[in-house]
């Protein structure tokens, strides 16, 4: 179904971008640095996803396979066991660092981060996804009501033009009555001077 964009919250979008760049990126860079210590090559987007959302299962498998190859010639069983114990400790430490990211950064934002050149980036395609998270749409069927809604808001702004800086929701409610499903002006009227001079009174 076709959607009609009516609002894009630019402040929230920029806030999310700033959070990704100032908080998520530095934390991810630390995880990349730890991964480099495993000598398994460069970090990839797929491996970052594994580290953040799959408890580093694939990374542990790769590290273990590499360790087995590196220690294939070690004959001493005690030394071999010590080496593998060190591997386990390294994986545990790596997992702790990766898991701490999901507490530090919003999971939905972390999913938008990819790896290019062994560094975290927010690719254009994912930037569009980020913007989409902060957009409001209506359906074509809702469009007519939306236009009426905007007209009603404009009419209310015109009505309360003299008291914009001091207007509260109670003021809006008190100038109308609802009778049998119809909104109307109170038959007995209201204190119009209050609204005409509200700015002066508030000063």
Long-range contacts (C-beta under 8 A, 24 or more apart in sequence): 1-139, 1-140, 2-139, 2-140, 3-137, 3-138, 3-139, 4-137, 4-138, 4-139, 4-140, 4-142, 4-143, 5-135, 5-136, 5-137, 6-136, 6-137, 6-138, 6-146, 7-135, 7-136, 8-131, 8-134, 8-135, 8-136, 9-134, 9-135, 9-136, 12-134, 13-130, 13-131, 13-134, 16-106, 16-109, 16-130, 16-133, 16-134, 17-122, 17-127, 17-130, 19-105, 19-106, 19-109, 20-105, 20-109, 20-112, 20-113, 20-122, 21-122, 23-104, 23-105, 24-101, 24-104, 24-105, 24-109, 24-110, 24-113, 24-120, 25-113, 25-120, 27-100, 27-101, 27-104, 27-105, 28-101, 28-113, 28-120, 29-119, 29-120, 30-97, 31-94, 31-97, 31-98, 31-101, 32-115, 32-118, 32-119, 32-120, 34-93, 34-94, 34-97, 35-59, 35-94, 36-118, 37-90, 38-62, 38-63, 38-66, 38-90, 38-94, 39-66, 40-66, 42-115, 42-118, 43-115, 43-118, 44-115, 45-114, 45-115, 47-115, 48-113, 48-114, 48-115, 48-120, 49-111, 51-94, 51-95, 51-98, 52-98, 52-101, 52-102, 52-110, 53-102, 53-107, 53-111, 55-95, 55-99, 56-91, 56-94, 56-95, 56-98, 59-91, 59-94, 60-91, 63-87, 63-90, 63-91, 108-133, 160-195, 162-195, 162-196, 162-197, 162-198, 162-199, 163-195, 163-198, 163-199, 163-202, 165-199, 165-202, 166-198, 166-199, 166-202, 167-198, 171-195, 171-198
